């Protein structure tokens, strides 16, 4: 969602996170949303929603769509011209943090990326060929093997409180977010930097030899653990946003940064500290501009309403209380017919389920054919039609079409074939294996996942496997990442358009405890990944 007229590809991960190494049910994970586009002065309506065994680790289902309904009758939610009132992003059970180092969900990242700018950002003027450009960085240069990068920052940029944005602002923020005790869901990203793994493990407290900030020369030199051609892309992520060190360093508890008047360098700033009911942003007139050349945010104000759940947000939308909302399951056709100028856009993401790598019933090498059978038994088209009214795209793997390097048909177990599933299950049983009881499917409450899980439960019953469901109402992704995943609902929005953003973040050992919900751990896979990234 591009609320400042710039083009963020900030997907942030959980709603969102993949499961280790076995393909199971791959539904595209894009929530379908609807927006009123009658805000004065807005561009387009103010809101733009912008083969080995290790492969058997997640069930991929469908790639989803976002709906944008732009009313032209002049009726809008309450609020002065230039104010957008959002009901699609924030729900009570999903709130964790807006802190750049802690934010982990797509919805909350909309707030974070409106308040902060990173070193780089993408220009999506040509959607088929996005171009990485400097945002805070004026330029950057790599050494011969891409193991060192030097970023030269633009001069005279400031935070919303007037403090200068310096190379040390980035160094401070990165080291802070990478500390073990800070427990960032994206902390594994610091591992790209030499010594980062030791920082994450609590063995060191600084990275002075690998992050060299020269505020006089306005340069930031970064030495990596190994060659990495996409590092300038990765630093567009919120984990790498800068912070005003003089202010943040005074906090007794660093995890409380977003509880007060959080200060950033982006197009918007907090009008007041967030509350339990809303987050209010106003234009930051000190903002330097976007990669598109915008020098000023379109809107005067954005009010993010905190809603109870998807259904109540949609009710508020229909009543005119908010200007955007996620469309609940069963309402897609109605929304499209009621709001005639609705448009559809494919997003770079996946809705899927992860297998717990260490789960005694589903994990391990001996259960490979069981996982394959489960994936083949899931009727993705049935889910798409019954739950999403056919508006989503069936997935053929964890990476969606549109990601550079995408290849169709590489997943042999991402289609519905009950006959083959039964054959694989029998082979698994003939090898002396059996289930000790029902398998568990974990999912987050408050969205359409319960309907999806009900279909999967019946699909697996048809296969001959009993299922018990485990609905989790709050802190779902954290509990899964901490080792709670059996067969768990996951998903991922691209943080940036690279293949590695799906592979590294969802399946690497470094991401265990973070976005690797299924705790998949395969040294061979990690080795292949490291070579691919160089």
JOGI-V728985 format. One record per residue. N is the residue number from 1. SS is DSSP state (H for helix, E for strand, L for the rest). PSI is psi as a letter, one per 30 degrees, with the letter a starting at -180 (999 if undefined). OMEGA is omega in radians with two decimals (999 if undefined). Layout:
N/SS/PSI/OMEGA, N/SS/PSI/OMEGA
This chain:
1/L/k/-3.06, 2/E/j/-3.03, 3/L/g/-3.12, 4/L/g/-3.08, 5/L/g/3.05, 6/L/l/-2.99, 7/L/i/3.08, 8/L/k/2.97, 9/L/h/-2.97, 10/L/j/-3.08, 11/L/f/-3.10, 12/L/k/-2.87, 13/L/d/-2.69, 14/L/k/1.93, 15/L/g/-1.97, 16/L/j/2.80, 17/E/k/-3.00, 18/E/l/-3.01, 19/L/i/2.93, 20/L/c/-2.97, 21/E/g/-3.14, 22/E/k/-3.11, 23/E/k/3.14, 24/E/d/-3.09, 25/E/j/-3.03, 26/E/j/3.05, 27/E/k/3.11, 28/L/k/-2.96, 29/L/g/-3.08, 30/L/j/3.06, 31/L/k/3.10, 32/L/k/-3.01, 33/E/l/-3.13, 34/E/k/-3.06, 35/E/k/2.94, 36/L/k/-3.07, 37/L/h/-3.09, 38/L/h/3.13, 39/L/k/-3.10, 40/L/k/3.06, 41/L/g/-3.10, 42/L/k/3.08, 43/L/j/-3.12, 44/L/g/3.05, 45/L/g/2.99, 46/L/e/-3.10, 47/L/k/3.09, 48/E/k/-3.10, 49/L/i/3.05, 50/L/999/999, 51/L/h/2.88, 52/L/a/-3.07, 53/H/f/3.13, 54/H/f/-3.11, 55/H/f/-3.09, 56/L/i/-3.07, 57/E/f/-3.11, 58/E/l/3.10, 59/E/j/-3.09, 60/E/k/-3.01, 61/E/d/-3.07, 62/E/l/3.04, 63/E/k/-2.94, 64/L/l/-3.09, 65/E/l/3.02, 66/E/k/3.10, 67/E/k/3.08, 68/E/j/-3.14, 69/L/k/-3.06, 70/L/j/-3.13, 71/L/k/3.14, 72/L/g/-3.10, 73/L/g/3.11, 74/L/f/3.12, 75/L/k/-3.14, 76/L/l/3.04, 77/L/l/-3.09, 78/L/k/3.13, 79/L/l/-3.12, 80/L/l/3.08, 81/L/k/-3.13, 82/L/g/3.11, 83/E/k/3.07, 84/E/k/-3.14, 85/E/j/-3.01, 86/E/k/3.06, 87/E/g/-3.02, 88/E/f/-2.91, 89/E/e/-2.91, 90/E/k/3.06, 91/E/k/-3.02, 92/H/e/-3.06, 93/H/f/-3.06, 94/H/f/-3.02, 95/L/k/3.07, 96/L/d/-3.13, 97/L/k/3.02, 98/L/f/3.11, 99/L/k/-3.12, 100/L/e/-3.13, 101/L/f/-3.07, 102/L/f/-3.08, 103/L/k/-3.04, 104/L/f/3.14, 105/L/l/3.12, 106/H/e/-3.04, 107/H/e/-3.14, 108/H/f/-3.13, 109/H/f/3.08, 110/H/e/3.08, 111/H/e/-3.09, 112/H/e/-3.08, 113/H/f/3.01, 114/H/f/-3.08, 115/H/f/-3.03, 116/L/l/2.95, 117/L/k/3.08, 118/L/a/3.14, 119/L/e/-3.07, 120/E/l/3.07, 121/E/l/-3.12, 122/E/k/2.96, 123/E/j/-3.12, 124/L/g/3.10, 125/L/e/2.98, 126/L/j/-3.03, 127/L/f/-3.14, 128/L/f/-3.11, 129/L/i/3.13, 130/L/k/-3.09, 131/E/k/3.07, 132/E/k/-3.13, 133/E/l/3.06, 134/E/k/3.07, 135/L/d/2.95, 136/L/e/3.10, 137/E/k/3.05, 138/E/e/3.13, 139/E/l/3.05, 140/E/l/-3.11, 141/E/k/3.11, 142/E/l/3.01, 143/L/a/-2.98, 144/L/e/-3.09, 145/L/g/3.10, 146/L/h/3.07, 147/L/f/3.07, 148/E/k/3.11, 149/E/k/3.03, 150/E/j/3.12, 151/E/k/3.03, 152/E/k/-3.04, 153/E/l/3.04, 154/L/k/-3.12, 155/L/l/3.01, 156/L/g/2.99, 157/L/k/-3.09, 158/E/l/2.95, 159/L/l/-3.09, 160/L/f/3.09, 161/L/g/3.12, 162/L/f/3.10, 163/L/k/-3.11, 164/E/k/3.02, 165/L/j/-3.01, 166/L/l/3.02, 167/H/e/3.13, 168/H/f/3.07, 169/H/e/3.10, 170/H/e/-3.14, 171/H/e/-3.14, 172/H/e/-3.10, 173/H/e/-3.10, 174/H/e/-3.13, 175/H/e/3.08, 176/H/e/-3.08, 177/H/f/-3.11, 178/H/f/-3.14, 179/L/k/3.14, 180/H/e/-3.07, 181/H/f/3.12, 182/H/f/3.03, 183/L/h/3.09, 184/L/k/3.07, 185/L/f/3.11, 186/L/g/-3.09, 187/H/f/-3.13, 188/H/f/3.14, 189/H/f/3.12, 190/H/f/-3.14, 191/H/f/3.07, 192/H/f/-3.08, 193/E/k/-3.10, 194/L/k/-3.10, 195/L/f/-3.10, 196/H/e/3.13, 197/H/e/3.09, 198/H/e/3.07, 199/H/e/3.11, 200/H/e/-3.11, 201/H/f/-3.14, 202/L/g/-3.12, 203/L/f/3.09, 204/L/l/-3.13, 205/L/f/3.11, 206/L/l/3.10, 207/L/h/-3.04, 208/L/f/-3.12, 209/L/f/-3.10, 210/L/f/3.00, 211/E/j/-3.06, 212/E/j/-3.12, 213/E/k/3.09, 214/E/j/-3.08, 215/L/f/3.12, 216/L/e/3.14, 217/L/f/-3.09, 218/L/h/3.10, 219/E/k/3.09, 220/E/j/3.13, 221/E/k/-3.09, 222/E/k/3.10, 223/E/k/-3.03, 224/E/l/3.11, 225/L/e/3.11, 226/L/l/3.14, 227/L/k/-3.09, 228/L/j/-3.04, 229/L/f/-3.07, 230/L/g/-3.10, 231/H/e/3.09, 232/H/f/3.06, 233/H/e/-3.08, 234/H/e/-3.10, 235/L/f/2.98, 236/L/f/-3.11, 237/L/l/-3.12, 238/H/f/3.10, 239/H/f/-3.07, 240/H/g/3.06, 241/L/l/3.13, 242/L/l/3.07, 243/L/k/3.06, 244/L/j/-2.98, 245/H/e/-3.10, 246/H/e/-3.11, 247/H/e/-3.02, 248/H/e/-3.09, 249/L/f/-3.14, 250/L/f/-3.13, 251/L/k/3.06, 252/L/e/3.11, 253/L/j/-3.06, 254/H/f/-3.13, 255/H/f/-3.12, 256/H/g/-3.07, 257/H/e/-3.09, 258/H/g/-3.13, 259/H/f/3.13, 260/L/b/-3.12, 261/L/i/-3.08, 262/L/k/-3.05, 263/L/k/3.13, 264/L/a/-3.13, 265/L/g/-3.09, 266/L/a/-3.06, 267/L/f/3.14, 268/E/l/3.07, 269/E/l/3.13, 270/E/k/3.04, 271/L/e/-3.13, 272/L/l/3.09, 273/L/k/-3.13, 274/L/l/3.07, 275/L/a/3.12, 276/L/f/-3.05, 277/L/f/-3.11, 278/E/l/2.99, 279/E/k/-3.04, 280/E/k/3.09, 281/E/k/3.04, 282/E/l/-3.11, 283/E/k/3.05, 284/L/j/-3.08, 285/L/f/3.08, 286/L/g/-3.12, 287/L/k/-3.07, 288/L/f/3.12, 289/L/l/-3.04, 290/L/l/3.09, 291/L/f/3.10, 292/L/f/-3.12, 293/L/f/3.09, 294/L/k/3.13, 295/L/f/-3.05, 296/L/k/3.07, 297/L/k/-3.09, 298/L/e/-3.05, 299/L/l/3.01, 300/L/e/-3.01, 301/E/k/2.99, 302/E/k/3.09, 303/E/j/3.07, 304/E/j/3.11, 305/E/k/3.07, 306/E/j/-3.07, 307/E/l/-3.11, 308/L/e/-3.11, 309/L/a/-3.09, 310/H/e/-3.08, 311/H/e/-3.12, 312/H/e/3.10, 313/H/e/3.14, 314/H/e/3.06, 315/H/e/3.09, 316/H/e/3.11, 317/H/e/-3.12, 318/H/f/3.12, 319/L/f/-3.14, 320/L/g/-3.12, 321/L/f/3.08, 322/L/l/-3.07, 323/L/f/3.10, 324/E/l/3.11, 325/E/l/2.98, 326/E/k/3.14, 327/L/k/-3.12, 328/L/l/3.04, 329/L/k/3.14, 330/L/f/-3.09, 331/L/g/-3.02, 332/H/e/-3.12, 333/H/e/3.12, 334/H/e/-3.13, 335/H/e/-3.12, 336/H/e/3.13, 337/H/e/-3.11, 338/H/e/-3.13, 339/L/i/-2.91, 340/L/f/-3.12, 341/L/h/3.06, 342/L/k/3.08, 343/E/l/-3.11, 344/E/k/3.12, 345/E/k/3.05, 346/E/k/3.11, 347/L/l/3.13, 348/L/j/-3.11, 349/E/l/-3.11, 350/E/k/3.00, 351/E/j/-3.05, 352/E/l/3.10, 353/E/k/-3.13, 354/E/k/2.95, 355/E/k/3.03, 356/L/j/-3.04, 357/L/e/-3.13, 358/L/g/3.12, 359/L/k/-3.05, 360/L/f/-3.12, 361/L/e/-3.01, 362/L/f/-3.05, 363/L/l/3.04, 364/L/l/-3.09, 365/H/e/-3.07, 366/H/f/-3.10, 367/H/g/-3.12, 368/H/e/-3.11, 369/H/f/3.06, 370/H/e/3.14, 371/H/e/3.11, 372/H/e/3.12, 373/H/e/3.13, 374/H/e/-3.13, 375/H/e/3.14, 376/H/f/-3.10, 377/H/f/-3.10, 378/L/k/-3.13, 379/L/j/-3.08, 380/H/e/3.14, 381/H/e/3.08, 382/H/e/3.11, 383/H/e/-3.12, 384/H/e/-3.09, 385/H/e/-3.04, 386/H/e/-3.09, 387/H/e/-3.02, 388/H/g/3.07, 389/L/h/3.04, 390/L/g/-3.05, 391/L/f/-3.13, 392/L/l/-3.10, 393/E/k/-3.14, 394/E/k/-3.09, 395/L/k/3.10, 396/L/g/-3.12, 397/L/a/-3.05, 398/L/f/-3.14, 399/L/k/-3.11, 400/L/l/3.01, 401/L/k/-3.08, 402/L/f/3.06, 403/L/k/3.09, 404/L/k/-3.10, 405/L/f/-3.13, 406/L/k/3.03, 407/L/k/-3.14, 408/L/l/2.99, 409/L/g/-3.12, 410/L/f/3.11, 411/L/j/-3.10, 412/L/f/-3.04, 413/L/g/-3.10, 414/L/g/3.06, 415/L/l/-3.13, 416/L/j/3.12, 417/L/i/-3.05, 418/H/e/3.13, 419/H/e/3.12, 420/H/e/3.11, 421/H/e/3.13, 422/H/e/3.12, 423/H/e/3.12, 424/H/e/3.11, 425/H/e/3.13, 426/H/e/3.09, 427/H/e/3.12, 428/H/e/3.14, 429/H/e/3.14, 430/H/f/3.10, 431/L/g/3.09, 432/L/g/-3.12, 433/L/l/3.02, 434/L/l/3.11, 435/L/k/-3.13, 436/L/f/-3.13, 437/L/a/3.13, 438/L/k/3.01, 439/E/l/-3.10, 440/E/k/2.99, 441/E/k/-3.13, 442/E/k/3.08, 443/E/l/-3.14, 444/E/k/3.09, 445/L/l/3.06, 446/L/f/3.07, 447/L/a/-3.06, 448/L/g/-3.06, 449/H/e/3.13, 450/H/e/3.12, 451/H/e/3.10, 452/H/e/-3.11, 453/H/e/3.12, 454/H/e/3.11, 455/H/e/3.11, 456/H/e/3.12, 457/H/e/3.12, 458/H/e/3.09, 459/H/e/-3.11, 460/H/f/3.03, 461/H/e/3.08, 462/H/f/3.08, 463/H/f/-3.10, 464/L/g/-3.13, 465/L/k/3.10, 466/L/k/-3.07, 467/E/k/2.92, 468/E/k/-3.07, 469/E/k/-3.12, 470/E/i/3.10, 471/E/k/-3.14, 472/E/k/-3.00, 473/L/f/-3.10, 474/L/l/3.14, 475/L/h/-3.06, 476/H/e/-3.03, 477/H/e/3.08, 478/H/e/-3.13, 479/H/e/3.08, 480/H/e/-3.13, 481/H/f/-3.12, 482/H/g/3.08, 483/H/g/-3.09, 484/H/f/-3.05, 485/L/k/2.96, 486/L/d/2.86, 487/E/j/-2.90, 488/E/k/3.10, 489/E/k/-3.11, 490/E/a/-3.14, 491/E/l/-3.09, 492/E/k/2.93, 493/E/k/-3.13, 494/L/k/3.00, 495/L/e/3.08, 496/L/l/-2.99, 497/L/i/3.05, 498/L/l/3.10, 499/L/e/-3.12, 500/H/f/3.13, 501/H/f/3.05, 502/H/e/-3.06, 503/H/e/-3.08, 504/H/e/-3.04, 505/H/f/-3.03, 506/H/f/-3.00, 507/H/f/-3.11, 508/L/l/3.09, 509/H/e/-3.14, 510/H/f/-3.08, 511/H/g/3.05, 512/E/k/-3.04, 513/L/f/3.08, 514/L/c/-3.09, 515/L/f/3.01, 516/E/i/-2.99, 517/L/e/-3.11, 518/L/g/3.13, 519/L/h/3.10, 520/L/k/-3.06, 521/L/j/-3.12, 522/L/j/-3.12, 523/H/e/3.14, 524/H/e/3.11, 525/H/e/-3.14, 526/H/e/3.12, 527/H/e/3.11, 528/H/e/-3.13, 529/H/e/3.13, 530/H/e/3.12, 531/H/e/-3.12, 532/H/e/-3.08, 533/H/f/-3.06, 534/L/999/999
